[in-house]
Amino acid sequence: MAVVVLILKVFTVFEIVVMLVYTIRHFAFTYNRLFGEQRLYYQDIVDSDLPVVTIVVPMHNEEKVAKDVLQQLTTIDYPQDRYEVIPINDHSNDGTRDILDGFAERFPFIKPLHRDSGGRGKPYGLNDAMDMARGDIIVVFDADYIPPAGIVRDIVICFKDPQVGAVMGRVIPKNTATNMLTRLLDLERSGGYQVDQQARHNMKLVPQYGGTVGGFRKNVALYLGGFSPHLLTEDTELTFLLLLKGWKVVYANRAECYEESPEDWRVRSRQISRWARGHTQVMLKNLGPVLRSPYLNRWEKVDGILLLLIYLIPLIMIIGIPVSLSLFFLEEMNLIDFVLIFIVVAAYNSFGNFAPFFQIGSSAFIDGATHRIKLLPLFFFCFLFNVLYVSKGSYLAFLDVILKRNPEWQKTTRFRKQSDSPL
Amino acid sequence: MQEEPTVMEFAYSEILPPKQKIVYHKSYRKLMPQNSRTILSTLLLSILLPDLVIFLFFPQITQTMAAVSRWALSQAVPAEVIQTISREYFHGRIYFLSLPGHYPSRKLAIIMAIIFMTFLFVIFYWKKVIDPKWVWVVFISFICLVSALFFTFFSVYFPYDIEIFSEMYYKTEIGVWLIIPFILSISLLPLPASFRSKTAAIYGTLLYSIAFACIRYIVFLYLLRSISYLFMPLMFFVFGPFLDFVYVVSVYSLFTSRCAEKHKSSLDIWQWSY
């Protein structure tokens, strides 16, 4: 029994240490964003010699949103002869094909890619789109995104820097007012981009290419072997492949693009499970190479590793619940007899620490939010939900490795009411 | 005849409506740094002073709390069974109550185990776990189920009584009181609000925490005495320190929200890096 107790205590101490590391990370990022020198993006570069760009929009049964994104892409502020749009109809069986063909008839720079055979999923689609793309730079928007007119120029301009391999723009939910979930996701997005990504950009760490509003160099992506069709987060994979080969990933906080957040918890649960599963796949593949990489400095390695491990935290927490319960029933909660404050730290860390709230609150403040900030305590409400479904995703990723199986791509359900085509 | 809108006009009117007001861009704005005097004052008056007060006077605080709890409980429980106990802790003593609790009978433990097991089965069968409130219900039910199973099979090994629980509760709460000034200070420090208002928020939260800890303690002891020890894990894991952090976050969010509302049109609190 003594050995069991020792293992349980060691696990609890491990959990506390991990949580403290992430707490320090959150506070460091937030303070950097609040007071540190803000590293500018490349938006001040004015150059008429813009590269040829291919805008890719992967779609699978996207009839609810396809018109809006394509409509916006017809108004893009970019030289007409220097860009094309490839909407990928990936095995759709709704009206997506007709919408794409309708736009293609009117706008010659819209060149739909109809994929009716071969594997389904975003990586497959992106690989096929790269084969037919004319552009040197690939800009990707998810189908539910509504890109403003200037965003392509903003995204592309960073590639004037030869070291930049990929860029990520900022995601802003458009359907914020729909319900409590969308309001909370708006705050969460604010924390993730306004503070987390921008601080990592400021500190020259590892901003993440998110694959929903961003761009990358086509020749580099092809050189790296294209996108692995068996990975659920091909964007995170690209981030690390680029870093491991010495390219930089940058973050464009100014390149804001609207998205549609999930409006019900079932869709949200699937979304975060998929992210966690894909992220864990990438973690298992890249943890060693990041540690050994000659191109990354010490802090980039630290940040890269923390980023890779971040989706394991909920799994550690969920294991921590029965561990804490066991210690409770064994009367072993006093990890260090004379410092009972340790109990508090343990309990506090087990149930989520304050740092993410500080990060989200600060980002909302910078964003000019007012009453929305009062919703912060409600994150406690979805805390266990996130822990459960992220853990499920990470667990499935480990199971995929053990059973040598390839997960299938899952599309996020859309909620937008069908808008009439303006054309 | 009304003119047909251009594609651009249509797109922007339908999908991205034009903004009524163009505000300064928020992408690279940051707050004015706090001066060293404010930082020092925060360190001394908002962190060190309250922590010192808690650390030096926790014997008196716990003694008062124990007295209040004793008085409140004596309204429902015979006063002669309530004892005030004191134990050495750091430089002084902490005071808490001890009274006979209520062990669940085996029958009750089995019934509760069956109820929570059935409940969990029904929730999973109906796939209700896609809703956060049901995830919480599952979590609470799981803790109760584990507790019920423990009391069904290992009742004699249950290591706690009200006295041990009280000691653990008080020591945990002292830890919470020590952490609150630290967490709130470093979170409120960056905000463009007066030092006085931030300090008031911190001390107010601390006072609330002490009062709330006392009220919660009375309720816990009453439940442990009148219902059973079966729910003690729930008190520790759900309604213990976790609940403390909920109101700490609430104070932070209210303060930040008010501050944001006050400064929503001000430019002088911001710096732009370009």
Interface residues (C-beta under 8 A of the other chain):
Chain A: F27 Y31 R33 L34 F35 G36 E37 Q38 L40 Y41 D44 D68 Q71 Q72 T74 T75 I146 P148 A149 R170 Q194 Q198 N253 R254 E256 Y258 W265 R266 S269 I321 P322 S324 L325 F328 F329 L330 E331 M333 L340 I341 I343 V344 V345 A347 Y348 F351 G352 F354 F357 F358 G361 S362 A364 F365 I366 D367 G368 A369 T370 H371 R372 I373 K374 L375 L376 P377 F379 F380 F381 C382 L384 F385 L388 S419 P422 L423
Chain B: P5 V7 M8 F10 A11 Y12 E14 I15 L16 V23 H25 K26 S27 Y28 R29 K30 L31 P33 V129 I130 D131 P132 K133 V135 W136 F139 F142 I143 V146 F150 F154 Y157 F158 P159 Y160 I164 M168 K171 T172 I174 G175 V176 L178 I179 I183 I186 S187 P190 L191 P233 F236 F237 G240 P241 F242 F245 V246 V248 V249 S250 Y252 S253 L254 T256 S257 C259 A260 E261 K264 S273 Y274
